[in-house]
């Protein structure tokens, strides 16, 4: 069996604990498809950091949580074509 590197979870203290009651969810302006839109909200937490929450507009759970550094890396990767389909 191969040992894997330890996992550092820098969001363990906020996962499932972000207050989303007043979240201002952002989504694309076009009509909503049958399977929903991806929605994001920037949430300030009591630890002083801002997190990005992401969900599907048709299936409100689970909500994924990202640090700002993770979100910035994702956006840069998307702009760079990292997630483009190969065909």
C-alpha positions as CSV (number, residue, x, y, z in Angstrom):
1,X,0.0,0.0,0.0
2,X,1.3,3.4,-0.9
3,X,1.2,6.2,1.7
4,X,-0.3,9.4,0.6
5,X,0.7,12.9,1.6
6,X,-1.2,14.3,4.6
7,X,-4.2,16.4,3.8
8,X,-4.3,19.9,5.3
9,X,-7.9,21.1,5.6
10,X,-7.8,24.9,6.1
11,X,-11.6,25.1,6.0
12,X,-12.5,22.5,8.6
13,X,-13.5,25.2,11.1
14,X,-16.0,26.8,8.6
15,X,-17.3,23.8,6.6
16,X,-21.0,23.5,7.3
17,X,-20.9,26.5,9.6
18,X,-21.0,29.5,7.2
19,X,-24.1,31.7,7.8
20,X,-25.8,31.6,4.3
21,X,-29.1,33.2,5.4
22,X,-28.3,36.6,3.9
23,X,-26.1,35.3,1.1
24,X,-26.4,37.2,-2.2
25,X,-26.1,34.4,-4.7
26,X,-24.8,35.3,-8.1
27,X,-25.7,33.3,-11.3
28,X,-25.6,33.8,-15.0
29,X,-28.3,36.1,-16.4
30,X,-29.6,33.7,-19.1
31,X,-32.8,31.6,-18.4
32,X,-32.3,28.8,-16.0
33,X,-31.7,25.4,-17.6
34,X,-33.6,22.3,-16.3
35,X,-30.7,21.1,-14.2
36,X,-30.0,24.5,-12.7
37,X,-27.3,27.1,-12.7
38,X,-24.1,27.2,-10.7
39,X,-24.5,30.0,-8.0
40,X,-21.7,31.6,-6.0
41,X,-21.8,33.9,-3.0
42,X,-19.0,35.7,-1.1
43,X,-19.4,35.0,2.6
44,X,-17.6,36.9,5.4
45,X,-17.0,34.6,8.3
46,X,-16.4,35.4,12.0
47,X,-12.7,34.4,11.6
48,X,-12.3,37.6,9.5
49,X,-11.8,35.8,6.2
50,X,-14.1,35.8,3.1
51,X,-15.0,32.4,1.6
52,X,-16.7,31.6,-1.6
53,X,-19.8,29.3,-1.4
54,X,-20.9,27.4,-4.5
55,X,-24.1,25.5,-5.1
56,X,-26.6,24.4,-7.8
57,X,-29.7,26.5,-7.9
58,X,-31.9,23.5,-8.3
59,X,-30.2,21.4,-5.6
60,X,-29.3,23.7,-2.7
61,X,-27.2,21.1,-0.8
62,X,-24.3,20.5,-0.8
63,X,-22.7,23.9,-0.7
64,X,-19.0,23.8,-1.6
65,X,-16.7,26.1,0.2
66,X,-13.5,27.7,-1.2
67,X,-10.9,30.0,0.3
68,X,-10.2,33.1,-1.7
69,X,-6.8,31.6,-2.8
70,X,-8.6,28.5,-4.0
71,X,-11.2,30.6,-5.9
72,X,-8.5,32.8,-7.5
73,X,-6.6,29.7,-8.6
74,X,-9.8,28.2,-10.1
75,X,-10.7,31.4,-12.0
76,X,-7.2,31.8,-13.4
77,X,-7.3,28.1,-14.5
78,X,-10.6,28.6,-16.2
79,X,-9.4,31.7,-18.0
80,X,-6.3,29.8,-19.1
81,X,-8.4,27.0,-20.6
82,X,-7.4,24.4,-18.0
83,X,-10.9,23.0,-17.8
84,X,-11.8,23.2,-21.5
85,X,-13.2,20.0,-23.1
86,X,-10.5,18.2,-25.1
87,X,-12.5,18.2,-28.4
